[in-house]
């Protein structure tokens, strides 16, 4: 990933806009301020142009990604358990299939 080049002048119209400039541009076309490589999330000036995000934003993104993966894993286990419970109840109590479905829905909602 490559860093974005953006205007760091707070009074400029292009400050923190999604208008990112090409590497050929050295100065902002609106205010004339020198363009810098900035973090895509927090607009902090970066020392290099190899990374798209600063260290703190990258850590936040990694933490969110790990949490999303964990939530998916937890949800998958709950669904598989509920399906297994419904299947077992349906085989044992064919006449009470509707009641087993209600119980499974309560389990899934939790």
C-alpha positions in Angstrom: 0.0 0.0 0.0 1.1 3.5 -0.7 0.5 6.6 1.3 -1.7 9.4 0.1 -0.4 12.8 -0.7 -2.6 15.5 0.7 -2.7 19.2 1.8 -1.9 19.7 5.5 -3.0 23.4 5.5 -6.0 23.5 7.9 -7.5 26.6 6.2 -7.3 25.0 2.7 -10.5 23.6 1.0 -8.7 20.4 0.2 -7.6 19.7 3.8 -8.9 16.2 4.8 -10.8 15.8 1.6 -10.6 12.5 -0.3 -8.9 14.4 -3.1 -5.5 12.8 -3.0 -2.7 14.1 -5.2 -0.3 12.2 -7.5 3.3 11.9 -6.7 4.2 14.5 -9.4 2.4 17.2 -7.5 4.6 19.0 -4.9 2.3 21.9 -4.0 -1.4 22.1 -3.4 -3.2 23.6 -6.5 -5.7 25.5 -4.2 -3.5 27.1 -1.5 0.0 26.6 -2.8 1.1 24.8 0.4 3.6 21.9 0.2 1.9 18.5 -0.1 2.9 15.8 2.4 2.3 12.1 2.6 -0.6 11.6 5.1 -2.4 8.8 6.9 -5.6 7.8 5.1 -7.6 7.8 8.4 -6.3 10.6 10.7 -4.4 12.7 8.2 -1.2 12.6 10.3 1.9 13.5 8.3 4.0 10.3 7.6 7.8 10.1 7.3 7.6 7.7 4.3 5.3 6.9 1.5 5.3 3.1 1.8 2.4 2.7 4.2 -1.1 3.9 3.8 -1.9 4.3 7.6 0.1 5.5 10.6 1.1 3.0 13.3 -1.9 3.9 15.6 -4.5 3.7 12.8 -3.0 0.4 11.6 -3.2 -1.0 15.1 -6.9 0.1 15.4 -7.7 -1.5 12.0 -6.0 -4.8 13.0 -7.9 -4.8 16.3 -11.2 -4.3 14.5 -10.4 -7.0 12.0 -9.5 -9.5 14.8 -12.7 -8.6 16.7 -14.8 -9.1 13.5 -13.2 -12.5 12.9 -13.9 -13.5 16.5 -17.5 -12.4 16.2 -18.0 -14.5 13.1 -16.4 -17.5 14.7 -18.6 -17.2 17.8 -21.7 -16.7 15.7 -20.9 -19.7 13.6 -20.6 -22.0 16.6 -23.9 -20.8 18.0 -25.7 -21.4 14.7 -24.2 -24.9 14.4 -25.1 -25.7 17.9 -28.7 -24.5 17.4 -29.1 -26.5 14.2 -27.8 -29.6 15.9 -30.2 -29.1 18.8 -33.2 -28.7 16.5 -32.2 -31.7 14.4 -31.9 -33.9 17.5 -35.2 -32.7 18.9 -37.0 -33.1 15.6 -35.9 -36.8 15.3 -36.9 -37.7 18.8 -40.1 -35.7 18.9 -41.6 -35.6 15.5 -45.0 -34.5 16.8 -43.4 -31.6 18.8 -41.4 -30.1 15.8 -43.0 -26.7 16.1 -42.2 -26.4 19.8 -38.6 -27.4 19.1 -38.4 -24.7 16.5 -39.5 -22.1 19.1 -37.0 -23.3 21.6 -34.2 -23.1 18.9 -35.3 -19.5 18.1 -34.9 -18.6 21.7 -31.5 -20.1 21.8 -30.4 -18.3 18.7 -31.7 -14.9 20.0 -29.5 -15.2 23.0 
